[in-house]
Amino acid sequence: MRRLFSALFPCILLLLVLLAAFQGRNSSAALSETELENRIWQLSVVLRGENAEGSGCIYGYDEERQALVIITAGHVLKELQGSIEVKLSDGTVLPAASFLAAEECDLGYVYLPYEKLPEKEKAYFQKEADGKFGEFLQIRESSSLQKNDAFHMPDKISTGECSFVTGYVVDPDRYLEEFGCEMIYADGGAVPGMSGSGMFDDSGRLIGILCGATEQYELAGVPAERIERYRQ
């Protein structure tokens, strides 16, 4: 018995190490307020058109286009019109290579050439991806959300600086006729320019993209799991 344990011990130890690494990488532990704000700040951008501005969220990497994928609301792209510039977290402003709006759910996609990113930005995303570029953003599916779950959104436009707004889930999967699909329906304040912002949980995972708000503090967001479905 002792010999058997001695023979199996290295395998057991390796298994425990791999399990710990897996759990660490996929941890959903809440971040500190500073960690959460830094993460949201880094992943949030301002989209600029000729006569308007909107918000967006860095979602991932498109290998075919060799570009960062930025998600926003489809109606934001229509309001910006013409050429679009992207203002990154460090203040760098770069022209988007292309953009398109999905036919459903008010989603928009902006593509920013990776080679034009500042080295500091490249280093951040490569570090967050743990060596596999493009996997730096975790998402949380709407099926795991519950009523009153908190989420956080950036406001980079109204004050010229980055402030944060907290909202609360009312229904994670409600059909809203004006969008023509199931959306995250929530309570929370929003100001002009926040459409297209990412909605992040306490662990910094993306749960959706803000697409609508009312004066009655109603919010509507496209669930994060729909982003890849409509991407072309």
ZIBELVEN-V128450 format. One record per residue. N is the residue number from 1. RES is the residue in three letters. SS is DSSP state (~ for helix, > for strand, _ for the rest). PHI is phi as a letter, one per 30 degrees, with the letter a starting at -180 (* if undefined). NEAR is the number of other C-alpha atoms within 8 Angstrom. Layout:
n/res/ss/phi/near
N/RES/SS/PHI/NEAR
N/RES/SS/PHI/NEAR
//
This chain:
n/res/ss/phi/near
1/MET/_/*/4
2/ARG/~/d/5
3/ARG/~/d/6
4/LEU/~/d/7
5/PHE/~/d/8
6/SER/~/d/8
7/ALA/~/d/7
8/LEU/~/d/8
9/PHE/~/e/8
10/PRO/~/e/8
11/CYS/~/d/7
12/ILE/~/d/8
13/LEU/~/d/8
14/LEU/~/d/8
15/LEU/~/d/8
16/LEU/~/d/8
17/VAL/~/d/8
18/LEU/~/d/8
19/LEU/~/d/8
20/ALA/~/d/8
21/ALA/~/d/8
22/PHE/~/d/8
23/GLN/~/d/8
24/GLY/~/d/7
25/ARG/~/d/6
26/ASN/_/c/6
27/SER/_/d/6
28/SER/_/c/5
29/ALA/_/d/6
30/ALA/_/d/7
31/LEU/_/d/10
32/SER/_/d/6
33/GLU/~/e/6
34/THR/~/d/7
35/GLU/~/d/8
36/LEU/~/d/12
37/GLU/~/d/9
38/ASN/~/d/8
39/ARG/~/d/9
40/ILE/~/d/12
41/TRP/~/e/10
42/GLN/~/d/8
43/LEU/~/c/10
44/SER/>/c/15
45/VAL/>/b/13
46/VAL/>/c/13
47/LEU/>/c/12
48/ARG/>/c/13
49/GLY/_/c/13
50/GLU/_/d/9
51/ASN/_/b/6
52/ALA/_/a/8
53/GLU/>/b/11
54/GLY/>/a/14
55/SER/>/c/17
56/GLY/>/a/16
57/CYS/>/b/13
58/ILE/>/d/11
59/TYR/>/c/10
60/GLY/>/l/11
61/TYR/>/b/11
62/ASP/>/c/10
63/GLU/_/d/6
64/GLU/_/d/5
65/ARG/_/d/7
66/GLN/_/h/10
67/ALA/>/b/13
68/LEU/>/d/13
69/VAL/>/c/13
70/ILE/>/c/13
71/ILE/>/c/15
72/THR/>/b/17
73/ALA/>/d/15
74/GLY/~/e/13
75/HIS/~/d/10
76/VAL/~/d/13
77/LEU/~/d/13
78/LYS/~/d/7
79/GLU/~/d/8
80/LEU/~/d/15
81/GLN/_/h/9
82/GLY/_/h/6
83/SER/_/d/9
84/ILE/_/b/12
85/GLU/>/c/11
86/VAL/>/c/13
87/LYS/>/c/12
88/LEU/_/d/11
89/SER/_/d/10
90/ASP/_/d/4
91/GLY/_/j/6
92/THR/_/d/8
93/VAL/>/c/8
94/LEU/>/b/9
95/PRO/>/d/9
96/ALA/_/d/13
97/ALA/_/d/8
98/SER/>/a/7
99/PHE/>/a/10
100/LEU/>/a/9
101/ALA/>/c/11
102/ALA/_/d/12
103/GLU/_/d/6
104/GLU/_/b/9
105/CYS/_/i/9
106/ASP/_/h/13
107/LEU/>/c/17
108/GLY/>/b/15
109/TYR/>/b/14
110/VAL/>/b/13
111/TYR/>/c/13
112/LEU/>/c/15
113/PRO/>/e/12
114/TYR/~/d/9
115/GLU/~/d/6
116/LYS/~/d/7
117/LEU/_/d/8
118/PRO/_/d/7
119/GLU/~/e/6
120/LYS/~/d/6
121/GLU/~/d/8
122/LYS/~/e/10
123/ALA/~/d/8
124/TYR/~/d/8
125/PHE/~/d/11
126/GLN/~/d/13
127/LYS/~/d/8
128/GLU/~/d/10
129/ALA/_/d/12
130/ASP/_/h/8
131/GLY/_/j/7
132/LYS/_/c/7
133/PHE/_/d/10
134/GLY/_/j/11
135/GLU/_/c/10
136/PHE/_/c/11
137/LEU/_/b/11
138/GLN/_/d/8
139/ILE/>/c/9
140/ARG/_/b/10
141/GLU/_/d/10
142/SER/~/d/12
143/SER/~/d/6
144/SER/~/c/6
145/LEU/_/d/9
146/GLN/_/b/9
147/LYS/_/e/9
148/ASN/_/i/7
149/ASP/_/d/8
150/ALA/>/d/10
151/PHE/>/b/12
152/HIS/>/b/12
153/MET/>/b/13
154/PRO/>/d/14
155/ASP/>/b/15
156/LYS/_/c/13
157/ILE/_/c/13
158/SER/_/d/9
159/THR/_/c/8
160/GLY/_/i/6
161/GLU/_/b/8
162/CYS/_/c/10
163/SER/>/c/8
164/PHE/>/b/9
165/VAL/>/b/11
166/THR/>/c/10
167/GLY/>/b/12
168/TYR/>/b/12
169/VAL/>/d/16
170/VAL/>/c/11
171/ASP/>/b/10
172/PRO/>/d/14
173/ASP/>/a/10
174/ARG/>/c/9
175/TYR/>/d/8
176/LEU/>/c/9
177/GLU/_/e/6
178/GLU/_/d/4
179/PHE/_/c/8
180/GLY/_/i/9
181/CYS/>/a/9
182/GLU/>/d/9
183/MET/>/b/13
184/ILE/>/d/17
185/TYR/>/c/14
186/ALA/>/b/13
187/ASP/>/c/11
188/GLY/_/l/11
189/GLY/_/d/11
190/ALA/_/b/9
191/VAL/_/b/7
192/PRO/_/e/6
193/GLY/_/j/10
194/MET/_/d/14
195/SER/_/e/15
196/GLY/_/j/15
197/SER/_/d/15
198/GLY/>/d/14
199/MET/>/c/13
200/PHE/>/c/14
201/ASP/_/d/11
202/ASP/_/d/12
203/SER/_/c/10
204/GLY/_/i/12
205/ARG/_/d/11
206/LEU/>/d/13
207/ILE/>/c/14
208/GLY/>/a/13
209/ILE/>/b/16
210/LEU/>/d/15
211/CYS/>/b/13
212/GLY/>/a/8
213/ALA/>/a/10
214/THR/_/b/7
215/GLU/_/d/5
216/GLN/_/c/4
217/TYR/_/i/10
218/GLU/>/c/12
219/LEU/>/b/16
220/ALA/>/b/12
221/GLY/>/b/13
222/VAL/>/d/16
223/PRO/>/e/13
224/ALA/_/e/13
225/GLU/_/d/11
226/ARG/~/d/8
227/ILE/~/e/11
228/GLU/~/d/6
229/ARG/~/d/6
230/TYR/~/c/9
231/ARG/_/d/7
232/GLN/_/c/2
//
